[in-house]
Structures are given as structure tokens and as C-alpha cells.
Amino acid sequence: MAHLLGGENLTISFGTRTVLDGVTVGLNEGDRVGIVGRNGDGKSTLMRLLSQRAEPDEGRVTKRRGVDVGYLDQGDVLDGDLDVGRAIVGERAAHEWAADPRVREIMAGLVGDVDWRAEVRSLSGGQKRRVALAKLLIEPHDVIMLDEPTNHLDVEGVAWLARHLKTRWRANEGAFVVVTHDRWFLDEVCTGTWEVHDGIVDPFEGGYAAYVLARAERDRMAAVVEGKRQNLMKKELAWLRRGAPARTSKPKFRIDAANALIADVPEPRDAVALSKMATARLGKDVVDLEGVTLAYDGARPLFDNVTLRLAPGERVGVVGVNGAGKSTLLRLIAGELQPTSGRVKRGKTVVTAVLSQDVRELDDVADLRVIEVIQREKQSFTVGSKELTAGQLVEQLGFTNQKQWTRVAELSGGERRRLQLLRLLVGEPNVLMLDEPTNDLDTDTLAAVEDVLDGWPGTLVVVSHDRYLLERVTDHQLALLGDGKIRALPGGVEQYLELREASLGAADGGSAGGQSALPGAGEGADGGAARGSAAGTGQFAAEAGDGGASGATSGASEAEKRQARKELSRVERQLGRIGEQETKLHQQMAEVADDYGRLAELNAQLQALLAEKEELELEWLEASEILE
């Protein structure tokens, strides 16, 4: 594979702290790299150096002649005075870009529901993110670098972006580097992982799940003293192997290796014990929404005669389209909003707490130190059956002894987010609501947060676009599809995406005339179905078959998927039987080690068994591919 760009002996310091120390990395055609590491360890800095947006103190960055690099900043860098059209395509005439099906597919997938004539400053955070992504992706870059691309995107937007990156180039063409806290996204699109820590970069093959396995194995082999972090990685790996159905059909490493690592690891949380503790703290009644309708100024109701009952110790995730009312639902449950009609009934012992998306909640304690903020609330805290001091709890969520004495005003965005959560937890609420809790947090901190939540016995409601987090800390999910109703998702986030694709497909099929709704494209654009309603307000469309926003299916019918699940079940039973036979043969061979004739017989049986096992593993992988 041809070399595209690289950094040699890169060193950079900020003040007295060396962030990167003699780092050498390279990017070749076909590379799909995710960068992980703790907040402040230099992930974004490394990417800015490689894109030549920053200069190293020592070392150099080389780039092959003619290589074009596109870069998505973590923050908002769009000109707020521009309208959406000019922000994306500049002054180019409509016919210059509208005739390109690839560009139309990007437009439909990202900004199909955004008004083409609206000023950028009037958009929501999620809409601005989509506009910035569209501006980047319509250009034919050789290398794309993305800094937290999933921030502010909903689940559907994250899934679309993953599909686009997987199909943007052929396998041995182009390259991208992505910094993100979204572990599902890392696992879905990346074939390599760079871990940035302690001034160095360690490369790993595979996505996030493979990285978890390799890192756990590396830590165990090296017998490092990072016991807490290692336990968290093993615990997370155990969930990856045992976890949600959406993950079990997508193996990223060999089952045997994973099972060996997690054989002695307990389940992430004891559901029975937590339920008993929750009932003791909450009683039988928590929060019930009964026939609730909520509308603003005569507009279409956000909620229309919905009923929702939260049980003691229930863990529920909420997904939905932007503007469907996810944050509003949390405010209704918390009592911050009153419904237009219907009633919200709360148990007498309920104490709610909401982690909002606004980190300015900490402005009132900006002059205090981290440990002082927590100690002012409470001196001790119970996690599971363990009693922790304020200092121990702060350390468990990533604040070292030195960081504990840092002023709140000097914390990074991710550190402020952690402190927000800690401040809520020490108040010992029994109903905890988290609104996009993963924003600005690194993967290590997310694992630590999940570990704390595993031992927390109350009722938990999580609104997040992070599929991994939802599947990890909640037991079931609900969907808000923008129709005023709340729907249960027994099939998890995958079922939500299928529902959205079906609704978008129905909307596309019902569009009149089959004409493209591309703004400014005129009547000469290729025929296609409009996405959304009100075609004259700037909605986009994708040409049928171009793989637009409604999302192409994997190609396997439901009947084929059901057959594949049966095959998986059959093969797994046979593999279990073969495993028992293999163990028995090894025992017999050990008993007759001096009888070479008998040993040869047993060895022949063993080789035949291993050959059968290999064939079954191939069948297992083929069936898994159908379910992807």
C-alpha cells in the first residue's frame, strides 16, 4: 500500500508538560484508524500535527505530493452569517454539484431536513455538525481527519456517517483518522487503533473491541501496576462477549481468546441485588406518566397521550430524532415541566437528578477545587457494597491526586463533564437521568463511569446517541420517532434504525412526480424521491439506489437472517460438543503417553476433530456475516 503521510519523531510540549515525545506514525492507502486515549493525552494534537495545522517542537511531518487532506474540527468553525447553501458549496452553481450522485447522497444523508436558506447561526448544534460534515465530505479528499465527528449527532446520523465512511473508497484506497469517544462507531468503521498515552502512541490492529482485547492482554503480560484500569478493561470485554445481541453477530477477535480472558470475570452488574436495593430505597412507585400530552403554543404536540411507568431499579435508554423531545421527556420526569394534559405521578421517596448538556452548571463553583466541590456536598459515598470517601470516588472517575486540587475553572470540557456527574451522584438521588453523558469524555473515563453506574441501585434513564453506552448500562430502550408517541424497542438500537429506514422509505415512495428536491438544482436533475415533507423549503433527496439517507439494507432478507440465526445456534452447539471431545482426547493422550500405538490413534482422532472444528468455525463466520 502506498504511503500517504506520516510523522517522524514528533515532540510537542505545552508549558512544562510534554504531550507527545518522539512519536513516529504513518498513514497508508486503505488505513482506517481510530485514535483513543484519556482526555488531555494528545489525541487531537496528534491529528492537528499530521494535518499540518500545528507545528511540532521537534520532528517533521511528510506528505506525498498531491495528497489532499480534509479536516473536521471538534468545535464550530462555520461562518454564522452564511446561509446553509453557501456554507456547504460556496459560490458554486447548482449544476456544478447537483449532477453528482455522490454529492446528492451526502446532502440527503446529512442535511436533508435542514433549510437550505437558513443562516448557520440559527441552526441547532446537531444541524451545524451535519452542515460541517457535508462541507467536508462532498470534496474528493485523499485523507479525511475527523475530530469528534459524532458529537451532537443523533443515532441515525452516526449510523449514516459510519455507512458512508465504509463505502467512500475501495478497500485499498483513501484513508481516514478519527478521534471519537463513540466506541460503537470505532468498532464499526476502524481497522486499526492508535492509543495515545504518556507521550507515546501504541498501535493495535482492529477496532475498539480488538483494542480492548489486545490492551487487556498486553497489560496482563506486562504485569503492570494499573490494576484498576485493567479490571475495567476486562469487565468491559466480558460485556462485549456476553452482551447485547447487536454485538454478538460481529466478532472482532477469536472467541477462544476472549473466553480465556473473561472466564473469571463476573457479570457487569448483579441485577437481582440492585433491584432489591432499588426497591428498598424507592418503594414500589417511582414515576408514572399517565395520558400525558405536551404542546407549545398550539404547535404539533411533542407528546400525544403517552403513558410511561418507571419501576424501581429500571434502566432505560432513550433514542430518537433531533427535536423529538428526548431532553423534554427528562424534564417531565424530573418535574421541571408540567404537561398540557394528563398527569405525572411521583413516589413519595423519589429524589431525581438530571445531568444536562450544559457544563455552565459548574460556574457557581468555578473558584473551588475539585475535591472541595465534592466534599462540600458529602464526605462519603456508597458504590455497590463499598463505602468510598469523596477522594476515592473522585479518583475512581479519573481525577488523580494532583487533579483533585485543580480549580474548576481550569478543567477541560471532559473533566467538567466528569465533575458534573460526580456532583449529582454524591447527592444520592434514586432516579438519575443523563442527557448525552458521553459528550467530551474519553473511552477510559466512559468505562469508569459505567463501572460506577453498574453498582448504582436506583432508576436510570439515559438519553444518548452512543449505542455502545446504551447497550452497556441500560436493560432496554425506548424510541421517540417524532410522531408524539413513545415506542418500546425489544430489538434495541438496531430496531430503531430499521423503523427509521422504513418510515423514510415510505415517505420517499409517496413523493409526487419522482423529481429531485435538491435546492437550486432546477428541473434537470436526475429523478429521485424527496426526503421529508415540504419540498420547497430546502430538503434534499438521494437518487434511488445511490444509498441515501434511508439507508440500504445489508441485502439479506429477514428469512435469510432467521436461517442464519438457526445456523449459528446449531454450529455453537456442535462447537461445544467438539470442545468437550477435544478435552477428553487430551486427557486420554496424557494417560497413554508411553503407548505410542494408542497415542497415534488418539492423535489421528484429534486431528480429524480439529479439522471438523475449523470447518464449523468458518460456517459460524459466514452466518455471522449475514447478520451484520
C-alpha positions in Angstrom: 0.0 0.0 0.0 1.3 3.4 -1.0 2.3 5.8 1.8 0.2 8.9 2.1 1.6 10.9 5.1 3.4 10.4 8.3 5.1 12.0 11.3 8.7 11.3 12.4 10.0 11.8 15.9 7.2 14.3 16.7 7.6 16.1 20.0 5.4 18.9 21.3 5.0 20.5 24.7 2.6 22.9 26.3 4.2 24.8 29.1 6.2 22.3 31.2 4.1 19.3 30.0 5.3 17.2 27.1 2.2 15.9 25.3 4.0 13.9 22.6 7.5 12.7 22.9 9.4 11.3 19.8 6.2 9.8 18.2 6.6 8.2 14.8 3.4 7.2 12.9 2.4 6.7 9.3 -0.8 6.5 7.2 -1.1 4.4 4.1 -3.7 3.9 1.5 -6.6 1.8 2.9 -5.9 2.7 6.5 -9.0 3.3 8.7 -7.6 4.5 12.1 -9.3 5.4 15.3 -7.4 7.3 18.0 -8.2 6.6 21.6 -6.7 7.9 24.9 -7.6 9.9 28.0 -8.7 13.5 27.8 -5.6 15.7 27.5 -3.2 13.0 26.4 -2.8 14.5 22.9 -5.3 12.8 20.5 -6.4 16.0 18.8 -2.9 17.4 19.0 -1.5 14.4 17.1 -4.2 14.8 14.4 -3.5 18.5 14.1 0.2 17.8 13.6 -0.4 15.2 11.0 -2.7 17.5 9.1 -0.1 20.3 9.4 -2.5 22.6 11.2 0.1 22.8 14.0 3.9 22.7 14.1 5.8 20.2 16.3 8.6 21.5 18.6 10.8 18.7 17.1 10.4 16.2 14.3 8.7 16.6 11.0 5.5 15.6 9.0 5.9 14.4 5.5 3.2 14.1 2.9 3.2 12.5 -0.6 3.0 15.1 -3.3 -0.6 15.8 -4.4 -2.3 14.3 -1.3 -5.3 16.3 -0.3 -6.2 16.3 3.4 -9.7 17.2 4.7 -10.1 18.1 8.4 -13.2 18.4 10.7 -12.6 20.5 13.8 -14.0 19.5 17.1 -15.5 22.9 17.6 -17.9 25.0 15.5 -15.8 26.9 12.8 -18.6 27.7 10.3 -19.3 31.3 9.5 -22.6 32.1 11.2 -23.6 34.8 8.7 -23.7 32.4 5.8 -26.8 30.5 4.8 -26.6 26.7 4.7 -26.2 26.5 0.9 -23.2 28.8 0.8 -21.6 27.3 3.9 -21.6 23.9 2.1 -21.0 24.5 -1.6 -19.7 28.1 -1.6 -20.5 30.1 -4.7 -20.6 27.1 -7.0 -23.6 27.0 -9.3 -26.2 24.3 -8.6 -25.5 22.4 -11.8 -21.8 22.0 -10.8 -22.6 19.8 -7.9 -26.2 18.6 -8.2 -25.5 16.3 -11.1 -23.1 14.3 -9.0 -25.0 11.4 -7.3 -22.3 11.0 -4.7 -22.8 14.6 -3.6 -26.6 14.2 -3.6 -26.3 11.1 -1.4 -24.2 13.1 1.1 -26.6 16.0 1.0 -29.6 13.8 1.6 -27.9 11.8 4.3 -26.7 14.7 6.4 -28.8 17.9 5.6 -31.9 16.5 4.1 -34.1 18.1 6.8 -32.2 21.4 7.1 -33.5 24.6 5.5 -31.1 25.4 2.6 -31.7 29.2 3.1 -31.4 29.3 6.9 -28.5 31.2 8.5 -25.9 28.9 10.1 -26.2 30.8 13.4 -29.8 29.8 13.7 -29.2 26.1 13.5 -29.0 23.6 16.4 -25.7 22.0 17.5 -26.6 18.8 15.6 -27.6 20.7 12.5 -24.3 22.7 12.5 -22.4 19.4 12.8 -24.2 17.9 9.8 -23.5 21.0 7.7 -19.8 20.9 8.6 -19.6 17.2 7.7 -21.4 17.8 4.4 -19.0 20.6 3.5 -16.1 18.3 4.2 -17.4 15.1 2.6 -18.5 16.5 -0.7 -14.9 17.2 -1.5 -12.7 14.5 -3.1 -10.1 14.3 -0.3 -7.5 11.6 -0.3 -7.3 11.6 3.6 -10.0 12.7 6.0 -9.4 13.6 9.6 -12.3 13.8 11.9 -12.2 15.2 15.5 -15.2 14.0 17.5 -17.5 13.8 14.4 -20.4 12.2 16.3 -20.7 15.0 18.8 -24.3 16.4 18.6 -25.3 13.8 16.0 -28.3 11.5 16.7 -28.1 7.7 16.4 -29.4 7.8 12.9 -26.7 10.4 11.9 -24.0 8.3 13.4 -25.1 5.2 11.6 -25.3 7.1 8.3 -21.7 8.5 8.8 -20.4 5.0 9.5 -22.0 3.6 6.3 -20.6 6.5 4.3 -17.0 6.0 5.6 -17.2 2.3 5.0 -18.2 2.7 1.3 -16.5 6.0 0.4 -13.4 4.4 -1.0 -12.4 1.0 -2.2 -10.6 -1.2 0.4 -7.1 -0.2 -0.8 -7.8 3.5 -1.5 -8.0 6.6 0.6 -7.6 6.8 4.4 -9.2 8.4 7.4 -8.2 9.1 11.0 -10.9 9.7 13.6 -10.9 10.8 17.2 -14.1 9.9 19.0 -15.5 8.7 22.3 -18.2 6.6 20.4 -17.0 3.1 20.8 -19.6 1.6 18.6 -18.5 3.9 15.8 -14.8 3.0 16.3 -15.7 -0.7 16.1 -17.9 -0.2 13.1 -15.5 1.8 10.8 -11.9 1.3 12.0 -9.4 -1.4 11.1 -6.6 0.0 13.2 -6.4 1.8 16.6 -3.8 4.2 17.9 -3.7 4.6 21.7 -2.2 7.9 22.8 -0.8 7.8 26.4 2.1 9.1 28.4 3.6 10.9 25.4 3.7 7.8 23.1 1.4 6.1 20.6 0.8 2.4 20.7 -0.8 0.9 17.5 -3.3 -2.0 17.6 -4.9 -4.0 14.8 -8.7 -3.9 14.6 -11.4 -1.7 16.0 -12.4 -0.9 19.6 -13.3 -4.5 20.6 -10.0 -5.9 19.3 -8.1 -3.0 21.0 -9.8 -3.9 24.3 -8.6 -7.5 24.0 -5.1 -6.6 22.9 -4.7 -4.0 25.6 -6.0 -6.3 28.3 -3.6 -9.0 27.2 -0.7 -6.5 27.0 -1.4 -5.3 30.5 -1.7 -8.8 31.9 1.5 -10.0 30.1 3.5 -7.0 31.3 2.1 -7.3 34.9 1.7 -3.6 35.1 0.6 -1.9 38.2 -2.5 -0.3 36.6 -4.8 -2.7 38.4 -7.9 -0.6 38.3 -7.7 0.2 34.6 -7.0 -3.4 33.8 -10.1 -4.6 35.8 -12.3 -2.1 33.9 -11.0 -3.3 30.6 -11.6 -7.0 31.5 -15.1 -6.1 32.7 -15.9 -4.2 29.5 -14.5 -7.1 27.5 -16.8 -9.5 29.4 -19.8 -7.4 28.4 -18.6 -7.3 24.8 -18.6 -11.1 24.7 -21.7 -11.7 26.7 -23.5 -8.5 25.8 -26.3 -7.3 23.6 -27.5 -9.3 20.5 -26.5 -6.4 18.3 -22.9 -7.2 19.0 -22.8 -11.0 19.2 -23.0 -11.4 15.4 -20.0 -9.2 14.8 -16.9 -10.9 16.2 -13.7 -8.8 16.1 -11.4 -11.4 17.6 -11.3 -15.1 18.2 -13.9 -16.5 20.7 -11.5 -18.7 22.4 -9.1 -15.9 23.3 -11.9 -13.8 24.6 -13.3 -16.6 26.7 -9.9 -17.3 28.3 -9.7 -13.7 29.4 -13.2 -13.4 30.9 -13.6 -16.8 32.4 -13.3 -15.4 35.9 -15.0 -12.0 35.3 -18.4 -11.5 36.9 -21.4 -10.0 35.1 -21.2 -6.2 34.9 -23.9 -5.8 37.5 -26.0 -8.1 39.8 -29.5 -7.2 38.5 -31.3 -9.1 41.4 -29.3 -7.4 44.1 -29.6 -4.0 42.5 -33.4 -4.4 42.1 -33.8 -5.3 45.8 -31.7 -2.3 46.8 -33.7 0.0 44.5 -37.0 -1.2 45.9 -35.7 -0.6 49.4 -34.7 3.0 48.5 -37.6 3.9 46.3 -40.6 1.8 47.3 -42.9 0.4 44.7 -43.8 3.7 43.0 -41.2 5.7 41.1 -42.5 8.0 38.3 -45.6 7.4 36.1 -46.6 9.5 33.1 -50.3 8.8 32.5 -52.0 10.1 29.4 -49.5 12.9 29.0 -49.8 15.5 26.2 -47.3 18.3 25.8 -47.6 21.0 23.2 -46.1 24.5 22.8 -48.2 27.5 21.6 -50.7 25.4 19.6 -47.9 23.6 17.7 -48.0 19.9 17.0 -47.7 18.0 20.3 -44.3 16.7 21.3 -46.1 14.1 23.3 -49.6 13.0 22.5 -51.5 11.0 25.2 -48.4 8.9 26.2 -48.1 6.6 29.2 -44.8 5.6 30.7 -44.1 3.9 34.0 -40.7 3.7 35.6 -40.1 0.8 38.0 -37.6 0.7 40.9 -34.1 -0.1 39.5 -35.2 0.1 35.9 -32.5 1.1 33.4 -33.9 2.5 30.2 -32.2 4.2 27.2 -33.9 6.8 25.0 -33.1 7.3 21.4 -34.8 9.5 18.8 -34.6 12.0 16.0 -33.4 15.6 16.8 -36.3 17.7 18.1 -38.4 14.6 19.0 -38.4 15.6 22.7 -35.8 13.5 24.4 -34.5 16.2 26.7 -38.1 17.4 27.3 -39.0 13.9 28.4 -36.3 14.0 31.1 -37.6 17.4 32.2 -41.2 16.0 32.5 -39.9 13.1 34.6 -37.9 15.4 36.8 -40.9 17.7 37.4 -39.2 20.7 35.7 -42.0 20.8 33.1 -45.8 20.4 33.5 -47.8 18.6 30.8 -50.5 20.3 28.8 -52.9 17.5 29.9 -52.6 14.2 31.7 -50.6 13.8 34.9 -47.1 12.9 36.2 -47.3 10.8 39.4 -44.2 10.5 41.6 -43.5 8.2 44.5 -43.1 9.9 47.9 -39.4 8.9 48.3 -38.3 9.8 44.8 -35.2 12.1 44.6 -34.4 13.0 41.0 -31.2 14.3 39.4 -30.6 15.4 35.8 -27.2 15.5 34.1 -27.9 18.2 31.5 -25.8 19.0 28.4 -24.9 22.4 29.8 -21.5 22.4 31.6 -22.1 26.0 32.8 -23.9 24.5 35.8 -20.4 24.5 37.4 -19.9 28.3 37.0 -21.1 28.8 40.6 -18.1 26.7 41.9 -15.5 27.8 39.4 -13.2 29.1 42.1 -13.3 25.9 44.2 -11.0 22.9 43.7 -12.4 19.6 42.5 -12.2 17.8 45.9 -13.7 20.8 47.7 -16.7 20.7 45.4 -17.4 17.1 46.3 -16.6 17.4 50.0 -19.0 20.4 50.2 -21.8 18.0 49.1 -20.9 14.9 51.0 -17.9 13.2 52.7 -18.6 9.6 51.8 -20.5 7.7 49.1 -21.7 4.1 48.7 -21.0 2.3 45.4 -22.5 -1.1 45.4 -21.5 -2.6 48.8 -18.4 -0.4 49.1 -18.1 2.8 51.1 -15.9 5.3 49.4 -14.5 8.7 50.6 -15.0 11.7 48.4 -11.4 11.5 47.4 -11.7 7.8 46.4 -14.8 8.5 44.4 -13.1 11.4 42.6 -10.1 9.2 41.8 -12.3 6.4 40.5 -13.6 8.8 37.9 -10.2 9.8 36.7 -9.1 12.7 38.9 -5.6 11.9 40.1 -4.3 13.3 43.4 -2.8 16.3 41.6 -6.0 16.9 39.5 -8.2 16.8 42.6 -6.6 20.1 43.7 -7.2 21.8 40.3 -9.6 24.8 40.2 -12.9 24.0 38.4 -12.3 27.0 36.1 -9.1 25.3 34.8 -10.7 22.0 33.9 -11.1 20.8 30.3 -14.6 20.1 28.9 -14.3 16.4 29.6 -13.1 17.0 33.2 -16.0 19.4 33.8 -18.4 16.7 32.5 -17.0 14.2 34.9 -17.3 16.6 37.8 -20.9 17.3 36.8 -21.8 13.6 37.1 -19.9 13.3 40.4 -21.7 16.2 41.9 -25.0 14.6 41.1 -24.1 11.2 42.4 -22.9 12.4 45.8 -26.4 13.9 46.3 -27.6 10.2 46.3 -30.6 10.6 44.0 -32.6 7.4 43.4 -33.8 8.4 39.9 -30.8 9.5 37.8 -31.3 11.0 34.3 -28.4 11.5 31.9 -28.7 13.8 28.9 -25.9 12.9 26.3 -23.5 12.0 29.1 -20.7 10.9 26.7 -20.0 14.3 25.2 -16.4 15.3 25.7 -15.5 12.1 27.7 -12.7 9.8 26.6 -13.1 6.0 26.4 -11.3 5.3 29.7 -13.5 7.7 31.6 -16.6 6.3 30.0 -15.5 2.8 31.2 -15.1 4.3 34.7 -18.5 6.0 34.6 -20.1 2.7 33.5 -18.4 1.0 36.4 -19.9 3.4 38.9 -23.3 3.1 37.3 -23.1 -0.7 37.4 -23.1 -0.5 41.2 -25.7 2.3 41.4 -29.1 0.8 42.6 -31.6 3.5 41.5 -33.7 4.0 38.4 -31.6 5.2 35.4 -32.8 7.0 32.3 -30.2 7.7 29.6 -30.6 9.9 26.5 -27.6 9.3 24.2 -26.6 8.8 20.6 -23.8 6.4 21.9 -25.1 2.9 21.0 -22.4 1.3 23.0 -23.2 3.1 26.2 -27.0 2.4 25.8 -26.4 -1.3 25.3 -23.8 -1.3 28.1 -25.7 0.4 31.0 -29.4 0.1 30.2 -31.5 -3.0 30.0 -34.0 -1.9 27.4 -34.5 1.1 25.1 -37.4 3.4 24.0 -37.7 5.4 20.8 -39.1 8.9 20.1 -39.8 9.0 16.3 -41.2 12.5 16.2 -44.9 11.3 16.0 -45.7 12.2 19.6 -45.5 8.6 20.8 -43.1 6.6 22.9 -42.3 3.1 21.5 -40.6 0.2 23.1 -37.6 -1.3 21.3 -37.2 -5.0 22.2 -34.7 -5.3 19.3 -32.6 -2.4 20.7 -31.0 0.4 18.7 -30.9 -1.8 15.5 -34.7 -2.0 15.6 -34.9 1.8 15.9 -32.7 2.3 12.8 -34.9 -0.2 10.9 -38.0 1.7 12.0 -36.5 5.0 10.8 -35.4 3.5 7.5 -38.9 2.1 6.9 -40.6 5.4 7.7 -38.2 7.3 5.4 -38.7 4.7 2.7 -42.4 5.1 2.9 -42.1 8.9 2.8 -39.8 8.7 -0.2 -42.1 6.3 -2.0 -45.0 8.7 -1.5 -43.4 11.7 -3.1 -45.2 13.0 -6.1 -43.6 13.3 -9.6 -40.3 11.5 -8.8 -38.5 14.8 -9.1 -35.3 15.7 -7.1 -35.8 18.1 -4.3 -32.3 19.4 -4.5 -32.5 23.2 -3.8 -31.4 25.2 -6.8 -30.9 22.2 -8.9 -33.7 23.1 -11.3 -35.8 20.6 -13.2 -32.9 19.0 -15.0 -31.6 17.0 -12.0 -31.9 13.2 -12.0 -35.2 11.8 -10.8 -35.3 10.9 -7.2 -37.7 10.8 -4.2 -37.8 13.7 -1.9 -36.8 13.1 1.7 -39.2 14.6 4.2 -42.1 16.9 3.5 -42.3 20.5 2.2 -40.0 20.0 -0.8 -39.9 23.8 -1.4 -38.2 24.5 1.9 -34.8 23.2 1.1 -35.0 19.5 1.7 -32.6 17.3 -0.3 -33.1 13.9 -2.0 -30.9 11.0 -2.9 -31.3 9.2 -6.2 -32.9 5.8 -5.8 -30.2 3.2 -5.5 -27.5 5.7 -4.5 -27.5 4.5 -0.9 -29.1 7.7 0.5 -30.4 8.7 3.9 -33.0 6.0 4.1 -30.1 3.5 4.2 -29.6 0.5 2.0 -30.2 -2.8 3.8 -27.5 -5.4 4.1 -29.0 -7.4 1.2 -30.1 -10.3 3.4 -33.9 -10.9 3.7 -35.5 -11.5 7.1 -35.9 -15.1 6.2 -32.2 -15.4 5.4 -31.4 -13.8 8.7 -33.6 -16.2 10.6 -32.0 -19.1 8.9 -28.5 -17.6 9.8 -29.5 -17.4 13.4 -30.6 -21.0 13.4 -27.2 -21.9 11.8 -25.4 -20.0 14.4 -27.2 -21.9 17.2 -26.6 -25.2 15.5 -22.9 -24.5 15.0 -22.4 -23.3 18.5 -23.9 -26.5 19.9 -21.6 -28.6 17.7 -18.6 -26.5 18.7 -19.5 -27.0 22.4 -19.7 -30.8 21.8 -16.3 -30.8 19.9 -14.8 -28.8 22.7 -15.8 -31.5 25.2 -14.4 -34.3 23.0 -11.2 -32.4 22.5 -10.7 -32.0 26.2 -11.4 -35.7 26.7 -8.9 -36.7 23.9 -6.2 -34.6 25.5 -6.8 -36.3 28.9 -6.6 -39.8 27.2 -3.4 -38.9 25.4 -1.9 -37.8 28.7 -2.8 -41.1 30.3 -1.2 -43.3 27.5 1.9 -41.2 26.9 4.1 -44.3 26.9 1.9 -46.3 24.5 2.9 -44.9 21.1 0.5 -47.0 19.1 -2.5 -45.9 21.1 -1.1 -42.3 21.2 -1.0 -42.3 17.3 -4.6 -43.5 17.2 -5.8 -40.8 19.6 -3.8 -38.1 17.7 -5.5 -39.1 14.4 -8.9 -38.7 16.1 -7.8 -35.3 17.5 -6.6 -34.1 14.0 -10.0 -35.1 12.5 -11.8 -33.4 15.3 -9.8 -30.2 14.8 -10.5 -30.2 11.0 -14.2 -30.5 11.8 -13.9 -27.7 14.3 -12.2 -25.4 11.7 -15.0 -26.1 9.2 -17.6 -25.3 11.8 -15.8 -22.0 12.7 -15.9 -21.0 9.0 -19.7 -21.7 8.9 -20.1 -19.7 12.0 -18.3 -16.7 10.5 -20.3 -17.0 7.3 -23.6 -16.9 9.2 -22.4 -14.0 11.3 -21.7 -12.0 8.1 -25.3 -12.4 7.0 -26.4 -10.9 10.3 -24.1 -7.8 10.1 
